Amino acid sequence: MSLTRQDVEKVALLARLDLSESEAEAMTSQLGQILEYIDRLSELSTDDVEPMAHAIELLNVFRDDQVRPSLDRTEALANAPHHDDECYLVPAVLGD
């Protein structure tokens, strides 16, 4: 698959990118090389390859949960610019 300058300009427009002339030329060249590499990969036979979610087996690296004392509410609110006695106060986002 060949990539044209017009293809890059269309993708830049859709992505709301303002590419300069030199950036558009560089992107055309670099993205073209990526597409050529993908075309080369599609020539490989994957009939005997088992589908997988990751190239290597992943293990859960999270530690077990442990109950510990939490931060006191007054300490948590101490540095908040606006708060009442229970919560942070923030401006409304969705209106009144």
DRENNU-590964 format. One record per residue (C-alpha): residue in one letter; z, x, y. Coordinates in steps of 0.001 Angstrom, whole numbers, padded with zeros to 6 digits, always signed. Layout:
BEGIN
AZXY ...
% end
This chain:
BEGIN
M+000000+000000+000000 S-000962+001447+003342 L+001014+000783+006472 T-000726+000314+009796 R+000546+000766+013318 Q+000207-003012+013794 D+002538-003569+010796 V+005181-001353+012377 E+004796-003073+015748 K+005179-006498+014108 V+008332-005441+012243 A+009711-003894+015452 L+009052-007160+017283 L+010791-009198+014566 A+013746-006782+014600 R+013869-006886+018415 L+013288-003128+018651 D+011611-001608+021678 L+009836+001423+020227 S+008172+003985+022437 E+004696+005255+021564 S+006078+008368+019866 E+008715+006356+017965 A+006088+003891+016726 E+003903+006767+015514 A+006856+008418+013778 M+007919+005126+012157 T+004381+004480+010937 S+004287+007894+009292 Q+007809+007793+007853 L+007644+004215+006568 G+004210+004963+005084 Q+005716+007877+003144 I+008498+005628+001850 L+005988+003029+000661 E+003924+005728-001063 Y+007054+006898-002892 I+007831+003341-003994 D+004260+003015-005292 R+004786+006195-007316 L+008022+004793-008766 S+006249+001608-009853 E+004071+003709-012167 L+007086+004520-014361 S+007656+002550-017530 T+010962+000700-017452 D+010530-001243-020696 D+013421+000536-022438 V+015754+000563-019431 E+018649-001874-019587 P+019163-003823-016337 M+022267-002744-014451 A+024007-003488-011185 H+024808+000189-010456 A+023345+003491-011556 I+026750+004669-012738 E+029627+002765-014281 L+032187+001815-011677 L+035895+001448-012202 N+038374-000486-010122 V+040047+002114-007932 F+042590-000206-006326 R+046241+000355-007019 D+048466-002403-008327 D+050037-004647-005717 Q+053647-003862-004963 V+056060-006064-003054 R+057374-004177-000029 P+059069-005206+003194 S+056572-006218+005847 L+056533-005453+009550 D+059045-007434+011579 R+057413-010133+013728 T+058847-008801+016993 E+057533-005312+016196 A+054130-006727+015352 L+053956-008630+018644 A+055442-005826+020758 N+052100-004317+021829 A+050151-007573+022099 P+049029-008226+025681 H+049608-011986+025264 H+051816-013670+022731 D+054379-016375+022297 D+057368-015944+020024 E+055275-016482+016878 C+051603-015541+017351 Y+049058-013538+019287 L+047474-015543+022082 V+043721-015093+022462 P+041113-016863+024619 A+039441-019895+023079 V+036050-019047+021621 L+034669-022514+020964 G+035782-024164+024194 D+038698-026361+025167 
% end
